[in-house]
Amino acid sequence: MRYVDEFRDPLLARQLLDRIAQRMRSPSLKARLPVRIMEVCGGHTHSIFRYGLESLLPEGIELIHGPGCPVCVLPRERVDDCLAIAAQPDVIFATFGDAMRVPGTQKSLQQARSEGLDIRMVYSPLDALELARKNPSRRIVFFGLGFETTMPSTALTLKQAADEGVSNFFLLCHHITIVPTLKALLDDGDVALDGFIGPGHVSMVIGLEPYAFIARQFQKPFIVSGFEPLDILQSILILLEQLANTEARVENQYTRVVQPAGNRQAQAAVAEVFELRERFVWRGLGEIEHSGVRIRPAYAAFDAERVFDLPAGRGEQGEDVHCGQVLKGLLHPHQCPLFGKVCTPSTPIGALMVSSEGACSACYQYKRTEVL
């Protein structure tokens, strides 16, 4: 396959769906119904809703929407940190567009910008570094967030700032790691899962080995997948074949992008600039050990957490009641009593309604006529 249309071919999709239905008739799978599969990445969630894959799958397969949207797990108290820094008179605060609308305890960054704070949307950390070059009398703070997918670009930007001696550039680091989060979900055991559709872009950086414990320790198949409809359907078929044969392995469906060892250069840049935090707070999930990174002491001069005074008190305040249940797969988005009523993409109460990769946002956009 070379062109995107081939990954959306209806005939090929029907053939895969027929094979999935045939596999679901096997005695070993019929005995364990329903088969509950968690797609980890928000990009997969978006595609599943956009192309209506849930409605095409045979009965007995339940897709669980996981915590792989970094904006969706951004805690209120972290937004408050951003606002406290942005309120400094000499600061230009820069971040990605999705983060602008995440609710804090009192307001979002977008609301604060409308009130006069100099908060700007950028498309990359390099854009923020360019702001620092052009505004030497201002302190430029970039809010870096995302899984391992975006960590390398942030790390390389910080290295470039250090090499150039750009002393008015700072990073507020909220990068998070996927593997400890998956382990926490499995250890928690609140939701019974039969296997995972693994994140393609994260895996492009970290490779396949970090997921091996899921198959070895928990006996769950883990299929790294691309994001097109045929990618996801093929990954579901691979996963079902493993379950039917009583197997649990890490497999790579996304071979056109993901290499088994990942990207060594990206890994080296991340390792040079960042180190694991002992504990880190996730919106709706609470504290998870070693699930976030911080800036190493060698780059402390660029660390906004060291340079700026942040609000005291680090606990979640006024947490969205049902967001954690949706993130864990205990609740489907439309089952939240706020969904589509007071919580919508234009007036999000929870972070899951902000990003296009959030389960609630995707459900609202593509299925709301079916569920409201």
BAKOL-769493 format. One line per field, with one value per residue (C-alpha): residue number from 1; residue in one letter; chain; x, y, z. Coordinates in pm, 1 decimal. Last residue first. Example, Ala and Ser with C-alpha at 12.3 -4.5 7.8 and 13.67 -1.06 7.14 Angstrom:
REM residues 2
selo <- c(2 | 1)
tike <- c(S | A)
keke <- c(A | A)
east <- c(1367.0 | 1230.0)
north <- c(-106.0 | -450.0)
up <- c(714.0 | 780.0)
***
This chain:
REM residues 372
selo <- c(372 | 371 | 370 | 369 | 368 | 367 | 366 | 365 | 364 | 363 | 362 | 361 | 360 | 359 | 358 | 357 | 356 | 355 | 354 | 353 | 352 | 351 | 350 | 349 | 348 | 347 | 346 | 345 | 344 | 343 | 342 | 341 | 340 | 339 | 338 | 337 | 336 | 335 | 334 | 333 | 332 | 331 | 330 | 329 | 328 | 327 | 326 | 325 | 324 | 323 | 322 | 321 | 320 | 319 | 318 | 317 | 316 | 315 | 314 | 313 | 312 | 311 | 310 | 309 | 308 | 307 | 306 | 305 | 304 | 303 | 302 | 301 | 300 | 299 | 298 | 297 | 296 | 295 | 294 | 293 | 292 | 291 | 290 | 289 | 288 | 287 | 286 | 285 | 284 | 283 | 282 | 281 | 280 | 279 | 278 | 277 | 276 | 275 | 274 | 273 | 272 | 271 | 270 | 269 | 268 | 267 | 266 | 265 | 264 | 263 | 262 | 261 | 260 | 259 | 258 | 257 | 256 | 255 | 254 | 253 | 252 | 251 | 250 | 249 | 248 | 247 | 246 | 245 | 244 | 243 | 242 | 241 | 240 | 239 | 238 | 237 | 236 | 235 | 234 | 233 | 232 | 231 | 230 | 229 | 228 | 227 | 226 | 225 | 224 | 223 | 222 | 221 | 220 | 219 | 218 | 217 | 216 | 215 | 214 | 213 | 212 | 211 | 210 | 209 | 208 | 207 | 206 | 205 | 204 | 203 | 202 | 201 | 200 | 199 | 198 | 197 | 196 | 195 | 194 | 193 | 192 | 191 | 190 | 189 | 188 | 187 | 186 | 185 | 184 | 183 | 182 | 181 | 180 | 179 | 178 | 177 | 176 | 175 | 174 | 173 | 172 | 171 | 170 | 169 | 168 | 167 | 166 | 165 | 164 | 163 | 162 | 161 | 160 | 159 | 158 | 157 | 156 | 155 | 154 | 153 | 152 | 151 | 150 | 149 | 148 | 147 | 146 | 145 | 144 | 143 | 142 | 141 | 140 | 139 | 138 | 137 | 136 | 135 | 134 | 133 | 132 | 131 | 130 | 129 | 128 | 127 | 126 | 125 | 124 | 123 | 122 | 121 | 120 | 119 | 118 | 117 | 116 | 115 | 114 | 113 | 112 | 111 | 110 | 109 | 108 | 107 | 106 | 105 | 104 | 103 | 102 | 101 | 100 | 99 | 98 | 97 | 96 | 95 | 94 | 93 | 92 | 91 | 90 | 89 | 88 | 87 | 86 | 85 | 84 | 83 | 82 | 81 | 80 | 79 | 78 | 77 | 76 | 75 | 74 | 73 | 72 | 71 | 70 | 69 | 68 | 67 | 66 | 65 | 64 | 63 | 62 | 61 | 60 | 59 | 58 | 57 | 56 | 55 | 54 | 53 | 52 | 51 | 50 | 49 | 48 | 47 | 46 | 45 | 44 | 43 | 42 | 41 | 40 | 39 | 38 | 37 | 36 | 35 | 34 | 33 | 32 | 31 | 30 | 29 | 28 | 27 | 26 | 25 | 24 | 23 | 22 | 21 | 20 | 19 | 18 | 17 | 16 | 15 | 14 | 13 | 12 | 11 | 10 | 9 | 8 | 7 | 6 | 5 | 4 | 3 | 2 | 1)
tike <- c(L | V | E | T | R | K | Y | Q | Y | C | A | S | C | A | G | E | S | S | V | M | L | A | G | I | P | T | S | P | T | C | V | K | G | F | L | P | C | Q | H | P | H | L | L | G | K | L | V | Q | G | C | H | V | D | E | G | Q | E | G | R | G | A | P | L | D | F | V | R | E | A | D | F | A | A | Y | A | P | R | I | R | V | G | S | H | E | I | E | G | L | G | R | W | V | F | R | E | R | L | E | F | V | E | A | V | A | A | Q | A | Q | R | N | G | A | P | Q | V | V | R | T | Y | Q | N | E | V | R | A | E | T | N | A | L | Q | E | L | L | I | L | I | S | Q | L | I | D | L | P | E | F | G | S | V | I | F | P | K | Q | F | Q | R | A | I | F | A | Y | P | E | L | G | I | V | M | S | V | H | G | P | G | I | F | G | D | L | A | V | D | G | D | D | L | L | A | K | L | T | P | V | I | T | I | H | H | C | L | L | F | F | N | S | V | G | E | D | A | A | Q | K | L | T | L | A | T | S | P | M | T | T | E | F | G | L | G | F | F | V | I | R | R | S | P | N | K | R | A | L | E | L | A | D | L | P | S | Y | V | M | R | I | D | L | G | E | S | R | A | Q | Q | L | S | K | Q | T | G | P | V | R | M | A | D | G | F | T | A | F | I | V | D | P | Q | A | A | I | A | L | C | D | D | V | R | E | R | P | L | V | C | V | P | C | G | P | G | H | I | L | E | I | G | E | P | L | L | S | E | L | G | Y | R | F | I | S | H | T | H | G | G | C | V | E | M | I | R | V | P | L | R | A | K | L | S | P | S | R | M | R | Q | A | I | R | D | L | L | Q | R | A | L | L | P | D | R | F | E | D | V | Y | R | M)
keke <- c(A | A | A | A | A | A | A | A | A | A | A | A | A | A | A | A | A | A | A | A | A | A | A | A | A | A | A | A | A | A | A | A | A | A | A | A | A | A | A | A | A | A | A | A | A | A | A | A | A | A | A | A | A | A | A | A | A | A | A | A | A | A | A | A | A | A | A | A | A | A | A | A | A | A | A | A | A | A | A | A | A | A | A | A | A | A | A | A | A | A | A | A | A | A | A | A | A | A | A | A | A | A | A | A | A | A | A | A | A | A | A | A | A | A | A | A | A | A | A | A | A | A | A | A | A | A | A | A | A | A | A | A | A | A | A | A | A | A | A | A | A | A | A | A | A | A | A | A | A | A | A | A | A | A | A | A | A | A | A | A | A | A | A | A | A | A | A | A | A | A | A | A | A | A | A | A | A | A | A | A | A | A | A | A | A | A | A | A | A | A | A | A | A | A | A | A | A | A | A | A | A | A | A | A | A | A | A | A | A | A | A | A | A | A | A | A | A | A | A | A | A | A | A | A | A | A | A | A | A | A | A | A | A | A | A | A | A | A | A | A | A | A | A | A | A | A | A | A | A | A | A | A | A | A | A | A | A | A | A | A | A | A | A | A | A | A | A | A | A | A | A | A | A | A | A | A | A | A | A | A | A | A | A | A | A | A | A | A | A | A | A | A | A | A | A | A | A | A | A | A | A | A | A | A | A | A | A | A | A | A | A | A | A | A | A | A | A | A | A | A | A | A | A | A | A | A | A | A | A | A | A | A | A | A | A | A | A | A | A | A | A | A | A | A | A | A | A | A | A | A | A | A | A | A | A | A | A | A | A | A | A | A | A | A | A | A | A | A | A | A | A | A)
east <- c(-2800.7 | -2627.0 | -2692.2 | -2697.0 | -2379.7 | -2182.7 | -1915.6 | -1839.6 | -1962.0 | -1785.7 | -1463.7 | -1482.5 | -1564.2 | -1284.2 | -1025.8 | -824.8 | -997.2 | -877.0 | -1112.2 | -1394.1 | -1163.1 | -1039.8 | -1364.0 | -1609.7 | -1573.0 | -1788.2 | -1734.4 | -1642.9 | -1947.2 | -1999.7 | -2323.7 | -2545.6 | -2344.8 | -2192.3 | -2267.1 | -2445.0 | -2145.2 | -2277.0 | -2206.0 | -1832.2 | -1827.9 | -1753.7 | -1514.0 | -1259.8 | -992.5 | -1001.4 | -1383.5 | -1384.8 | -1124.6 | -1332.8 | -1650.0 | -1622.5 | -1418.8 | -1176.9 | -1261.8 | -906.8 | -633.3 | -352.6 | -32.9 | -64.1 | 141.4 | 124.8 | 448.5 | 734.5 | 933.0 | 1293.3 | 1304.0 | 973.1 | 1052.3 | 1358.6 | 1594.8 | 1874.4 | 1830.8 | 1968.2 | 2247.8 | 2012.6 | 1793.0 | 1453.4 | 1156.3 | 979.7 | 641.7 | 501.1 | 763.0 | 495.7 | 136.1 | -53.0 | -420.1 | -603.5 | -865.2 | -609.1 | -264.9 | -28.9 | 335.8 | 554.8 | 927.3 | 1000.2 | 1199.9 | 1493.7 | 1509.5 | 1773.8 | 2028.6 | 1784.1 | 1545.7 | 1822.3 | 1944.7 | 1594.9 | 1547.0 | 1876.7 | 1789.6 | 1451.9 | 1255.2 | 1427.7 | 1152.8 | 1108.0 | 773.9 | 673.9 | 591.8 | 582.9 | 266.8 | 124.2 | 395.0 | 327.9 | 380.2 | 278.8 | 10.9 | -108.5 | -412.1 | -459.0 | -794.2 | -643.6 | -355.6 | -591.0 | -810.4 | -513.7 | -412.5 | -773.1 | -792.3 | -465.3 | -600.4 | -909.4 | -699.2 | -463.6 | -754.5 | -923.1 | -606.4 | -414.0 | -126.4 | -105.9 | 121.1 | -54.4 | -33.5 | -169.1 | -232.2 | -70.2 | -19.1 | 347.2 | 486.7 | 250.7 | 229.0 | 593.9 | 701.8 | 569.6 | 907.9 | 1054.6 | 855.1 | 1024.9 | 1054.5 | 1030.3 | 811.5 | 631.5 | 500.0 | 370.7 | 197.1 | 23.8 | -79.1 | -412.1 | -436.3 | -565.8 | -825.2 | -909.7 | -1107.1 | -1151.7 | -1072.8 | -754.4 | -536.4 | -218.9 | -321.9 | -403.6 | -84.2 | 118.6 | -34.3 | 53.4 | 407.8 | 445.0 | 301.5 | 538.0 | 451.3 | 588.1 | 467.5 | 779.3 | 758.2 | 1045.5 | 1234.6 | 1394.3 | 1541.4 | 1899.9 | 1941.6 | 2303.5 | 2306.2 | 2411.9 | 2170.8 | 1878.0 | 1969.4 | 1973.0 | 1631.4 | 1501.1 | 1642.6 | 1468.9 | 1135.9 | 1154.7 | 1247.4 | 962.0 | 684.6 | 617.5 | 730.8 | 401.6 | 285.7 | 348.0 | 595.6 | 467.2 | 712.9 | 807.1 | 953.9 | 1100.4 | 1094.7 | 1376.0 | 1532.6 | 1208.5 | 1304.7 | 1534.8 | 1284.6 | 1001.7 | 1224.2 | 1258.2 | 878.5 | 850.9 | 1118.0 | 894.9 | 643.0 | 309.4 | 271.3 | -29.5 | 41.4 | -37.0 | 34.1 | -224.7 | -503.0 | -831.9 | -886.6 | -552.6 | -674.3 | -982.3 | -764.1 | -532.7 | -832.1 | -1018.0 | -1079.7 | -935.4 | -797.3 | -1004.4 | -817.8 | -879.2 | -526.5 | -375.8 | -520.1 | -344.3 | 10.1 | 193.1 | 362.3 | 368.8 | 526.4 | 645.0 | 763.6 | 458.4 | 424.1 | 66.0 | 178.7 | 370.5 | 67.9 | -155.5 | 71.7 | 84.9 | -296.9 | -308.6 | -96.0 | -343.2 | -628.6 | -455.5 | -361.1 | -487.0 | -697.1 | -421.2 | -189.3 | -440.0 | -340.7 | -566.7 | -768.5 | -1094.2 | -1233.2 | -1356.5 | -1602.1 | -1609.5 | -1890.3 | -2113.2 | -1936.9 | -1745.4 | -1902.3 | -2067.0 | -1738.4 | -1555.5 | -1766.2 | -1497.6 | -1465.9 | -1530.7 | -1258.0 | -1026.9 | -1052.1 | -997.1 | -691.6 | -543.1 | -623.2 | -381.1 | -431.0 | -697.0 | -833.3 | -982.8 | -1258.0 | -1364.8 | -1718.2 | -1720.6 | -1473.6 | -1625.3 | -1702.5 | -1331.8 | -1212.4 | -1499.1 | -1406.9 | -1695.9 | -1505.9 | -1249.4 | -1514.4 | -1638.3 | -1282.4 | -1226.2 | -1546.8 | -1443.2 | -1105.0 | -1272.9 | -1516.4 | -1228.4 | -1053.6 | -1368.9 | -1419.1 | -1062.0 | -953.5 | -586.3 | -574.2 | -694.2 | -383.6 | -150.0 | 135.2 | 0.0)
north <- c(1203.5 | 881.0 | 836.3 | 1203.0 | 1248.8 | 993.5 | 1173.2 | 1502.8 | 1414.1 | 1076.6 | 1236.1 | 1508.5 | 1258.4 | 1019.5 | 1298.1 | 1297.9 | 1613.8 | 1771.2 | 1953.2 | 1715.4 | 1478.2 | 1779.0 | 1798.9 | 2087.5 | 2179.1 | 2465.8 | 2473.5 | 2104.2 | 2018.3 | 1959.7 | 2117.1 | 1887.4 | 1686.1 | 1469.7 | 1593.9 | 1274.7 | 1065.1 | 756.4 | 916.8 | 896.2 | 522.7 | 441.9 | 201.9 | 237.8 | 382.2 | 723.4 | 725.1 | 651.9 | 920.9 | 1176.7 | 1104.7 | 1341.2 | 1620.0 | 1714.7 | 2016.9 | 2056.9 | 1803.8 | 1819.7 | 2019.8 | 2288.1 | 2604.1 | 2797.1 | 2812.9 | 3054.7 | 3068.3 | 2968.6 | 2609.5 | 2496.8 | 2702.3 | 2485.5 | 2656.6 | 2723.9 | 2366.0 | 2216.6 | 2013.0 | 1947.2 | 1723.9 | 1852.0 | 1653.8 | 1342.5 | 1186.9 | 840.7 | 730.7 | 641.6 | 730.3 | 986.0 | 1048.8 | 894.9 | 1159.6 | 1422.7 | 1273.3 | 1353.0 | 1247.9 | 1045.6 | 974.1 | 1193.3 | 1035.8 | 1220.0 | 1455.5 | 1634.2 | 1366.1 | 1073.7 | 1255.5 | 1331.0 | 970.3 | 829.4 | 1052.8 | 934.3 | 569.7 | 583.7 | 268.1 | -66.3 | -269.7 | -8.4 | 169.1 | 354.6 | 110.8 | -169.7 | -41.0 | -389.4 | -457.0 | -746.7 | -780.3 | -1130.4 | -1314.0 | -1648.1 | -1862.9 | -1943.3 | -1762.4 | -1477.1 | -1437.4 | -1449.0 | -1189.2 | -952.9 | -992.3 | -923.9 | -614.1 | -491.2 | -546.3 | -343.6 | -62.2 | -41.0 | -69.5 | 230.6 | 445.3 | 508.2 | 262.5 | -6.7 | -157.1 | -480.2 | -586.0 | -927.3 | -964.7 | -1232.5 | -996.6 | -1061.3 | -1172.0 | -996.1 | -668.0 | -699.8 | -681.3 | -325.1 | -154.7 | -387.7 | -249.5 | 76.1 | 393.5 | 662.5 | 506.3 | 335.3 | 671.9 | 736.9 | 400.6 | 366.7 | 10.0 | -164.0 | -358.1 | -690.9 | -882.0 | -609.9 | -635.5 | -292.6 | -209.2 | -420.1 | -152.7 | -336.2 | -332.3 | 37.9 | 120.5 | -84.8 | 104.4 | 434.2 | 321.8 | 247.5 | 571.7 | 838.8 | 1202.5 | 1541.1 | 1825.6 | 2038.4 | 2414.0 | 2512.3 | 2840.8 | 3073.6 | 3406.0 | 3277.3 | 3192.6 | 3075.5 | 2933.0 | 2583.3 | 2597.2 | 2702.6 | 2426.7 | 2166.4 | 2286.9 | 2258.8 | 1906.5 | 1800.4 | 1950.9 | 1781.2 | 1450.9 | 1465.0 | 1502.0 | 1134.4 | 1023.5 | 1151.8 | 1509.7 | 1839.2 | 2124.7 | 2458.7 | 2705.6 | 3003.5 | 3310.5 | 3572.5 | 3915.0 | 4163.0 | 3940.3 | 3926.9 | 3805.3 | 3526.5 | 3419.0 | 3408.9 | 3191.4 | 2949.5 | 2934.9 | 2848.7 | 2583.4 | 2430.4 | 2356.7 | 2478.7 | 2781.4 | 2936.9 | 3252.2 | 3374.0 | 3739.3 | 3791.3 | 4037.4 | 3895.8 | 3709.0 | 3542.4 | 3426.8 | 3271.6 | 3083.6 | 2969.0 | 2817.1 | 2938.2 | 2888.6 | 2549.9 | 2497.1 | 2403.8 | 2284.3 | 2532.8 | 2652.7 | 2303.9 | 2207.2 | 2496.2 | 2408.8 | 2635.4 | 2970.6 | 3205.5 | 3546.3 | 3668.0 | 4012.2 | 4099.5 | 3757.8 | 3635.6 | 3367.0 | 3194.3 | 3174.9 | 3070.7 | 2783.2 | 2662.2 | 2678.7 | 2460.0 | 2211.4 | 2226.0 | 2138.2 | 1821.4 | 1744.2 | 1390.8 | 1484.5 | 1698.2 | 1397.4 | 1171.3 | 808.0 | 735.6 | 449.5 | 414.1 | 63.3 | -114.4 | -396.9 | -694.3 | -944.4 | -833.5 | -794.3 | -475.9 | -222.5 | -9.1 | 23.8 | 121.8 | 431.5 | 600.8 | 913.4 | 730.0 | 471.5 | 730.3 | 963.1 | 678.0 | 566.4 | 914.6 | 918.0 | 630.9 | 330.6 | 137.9 | -96.6 | -424.4 | -606.7 | -940.4 | -996.4 | -1288.1 | -1541.5 | -1870.5 | -1736.3 | -1662.5 | -2016.9 | -2165.7 | -1974.1 | -1765.2 | -1440.8 | -1545.5 | -1552.8 | -1208.7 | -1071.2 | -1231.0 | -1074.1 | -737.5 | -764.4 | -837.3 | -552.6 | -311.7 | -425.8 | -348.5 | -12.9 | 107.5 | 344.2 | 239.4 | 235.4 | 594.6 | 692.6 | 589.3 | 340.7 | 0.0)
up <- c(2280.6 | 2175.7 | 1805.0 | 1703.9 | 1910.8 | 1716.3 | 1511.9 | 1684.3 | 2032.9 | 2033.5 | 1911.4 | 2178.1 | 2452.2 | 2355.6 | 2334.9 | 2013.2 | 1885.7 | 2209.5 | 2445.9 | 2548.5 | 2734.2 | 2932.0 | 3126.9 | 3151.7 | 2785.7 | 2656.3 | 2277.4 | 2261.9 | 2478.9 | 2851.5 | 2980.1 | 2775.8 | 2525.0 | 2797.4 | 3150.0 | 3260.2 | 3146.5 | 2967.8 | 2628.4 | 2693.5 | 2773.2 | 3135.6 | 3304.3 | 3024.3 | 3251.5 | 3083.7 | 3093.1 | 3466.3 | 3525.4 | 3338.2 | 3539.0 | 3831.8 | 3676.7 | 3951.7 | 4164.3 | 4286.2 | 4216.3 | 4468.5 | 4430.4 | 4691.8 | 4663.2 | 4336.9 | 4134.4 | 4187.9 | 3865.2 | 3789.5 | 3914.9 | 3762.8 | 3453.0 | 3383.1 | 3136.9 | 3387.6 | 3512.9 | 3189.7 | 3350.9 | 3642.8 | 3420.8 | 3310.6 | 3432.8 | 3306.8 | 3379.3 | 3448.1 | 3698.2 | 3954.6 | 3872.4 | 4080.6 | 4006.1 | 3710.1 | 3629.9 | 3536.7 | 3577.7 | 3864.3 | 3851.7 | 4083.6 | 4098.6 | 3798.6 | 3519.7 | 3366.0 | 3069.3 | 2859.1 | 2772.3 | 2776.2 | 2542.0 | 2293.6 | 2305.6 | 2249.1 | 1945.7 | 1801.1 | 1869.4 | 1692.9 | 1769.3 | 1820.9 | 1650.9 | 1374.3 | 1343.3 | 1025.3 | 742.6 | 998.7 | 1166.0 | 1237.1 | 1493.6 | 1725.8 | 2100.8 | 2200.5 | 2396.6 | 2264.3 | 2343.9 | 1972.9 | 1956.3 | 2156.8 | 1913.2 | 1615.8 | 1782.7 | 1819.7 | 1456.2 | 1348.8 | 1567.6 | 1418.4 | 1065.8 | 1151.0 | 1296.9 | 1002.5 | 757.8 | 917.9 | 914.0 | 1234.9 | 1234.1 | 1495.4 | 1759.0 | 1861.8 | 2226.6 | 2320.7 | 2696.4 | 2909.8 | 3205.5 | 3285.2 | 2950.2 | 2707.0 | 2893.8 | 3000.4 | 2635.3 | 2592.7 | 2639.4 | 2373.0 | 2079.9 | 1976.8 | 2184.8 | 1913.7 | 1642.8 | 1930.4 | 2048.7 | 1696.3 | 1656.3 | 1991.3 | 2081.4 | 2018.2 | 2341.8 | 2466.6 | 2667.2 | 2916.8 | 3240.0 | 3395.8 | 3756.1 | 3748.9 | 3904.7 | 3811.0 | 3444.7 | 3447.7 | 3637.1 | 3390.1 | 3099.1 | 3266.0 | 3337.2 | 2961.1 | 2819.5 | 2946.7 | 3014.6 | 2913.5 | 3133.1 | 3128.8 | 3172.2 | 2946.2 | 2950.8 | 2694.1 | 2808.6 | 2824.5 | 2458.4 | 2483.2 | 2131.7 | 2243.3 | 2539.0 | 2320.9 | 2074.0 | 2350.4 | 2465.6 | 2110.6 | 2080.5 | 2400.9 | 2293.8 | 1954.1 | 2119.2 | 2374.2 | 2116.5 | 2043.0 | 2388.3 | 2525.1 | 2518.1 | 2686.7 | 2665.4 | 2789.4 | 2639.4 | 2853.4 | 2683.9 | 2919.2 | 2755.7 | 2687.3 | 2420.2 | 2216.6 | 1868.4 | 1987.9 | 2253.1 | 1999.9 | 1780.7 | 2071.5 | 2094.9 | 1726.3 | 1779.0 | 2045.9 | 1768.8 | 1633.5 | 1856.0 | 2029.7 | 2225.2 | 2574.8 | 2650.5 | 2924.9 | 2842.4 | 2963.7 | 2635.2 | 2699.7 | 3041.1 | 2880.1 | 2632.7 | 2909.5 | 3085.1 | 3393.6 | 3765.0 | 3860.9 | 3513.8 | 3209.9 | 2898.7 | 2616.0 | 2539.1 | 2565.0 | 2227.2 | 2053.5 | 2154.8 | 2399.1 | 2443.5 | 2743.1 | 2682.7 | 3020.1 | 3135.8 | 3348.4 | 3519.3 | 3471.4 | 3224.4 | 3505.2 | 3733.9 | 3443.3 | 3349.0 | 3708.2 | 3723.2 | 3411.2 | 3605.1 | 3895.0 | 3659.1 | 3552.7 | 3189.4 | 3120.2 | 2816.3 | 2664.9 | 2658.0 | 2476.2 | 2533.0 | 2829.0 | 2675.9 | 2483.4 | 2525.2 | 2212.6 | 2275.0 | 2041.6 | 2099.6 | 1816.8 | 1484.8 | 1400.7 | 1166.9 | 1437.3 | 1625.8 | 1307.2 | 1246.8 | 1035.7 | 1250.9 | 1577.6 | 1529.0 | 1371.6 | 1672.6 | 1917.2 | 1720.6 | 1742.3 | 2113.3 | 2158.9 | 2383.2 | 2193.8 | 2457.4 | 2341.8 | 2532.7 | 2386.3 | 2515.5 | 2512.2 | 2653.2 | 2536.1 | 2189.7 | 2151.5 | 2216.2 | 2013.9 | 1693.3 | 1565.5 | 1635.8 | 1375.1 | 1104.1 | 1205.3 | 1195.2 | 854.8 | 722.3 | 867.7 | 693.9 | 360.7 | 415.3 | 484.3 | 166.6 | -30.7 | 143.8 | 67.8 | 343.9 | 367.3 | -12.9 | -16.5 | 183.9 | -94.9 | -99.0 | 0.0)
***
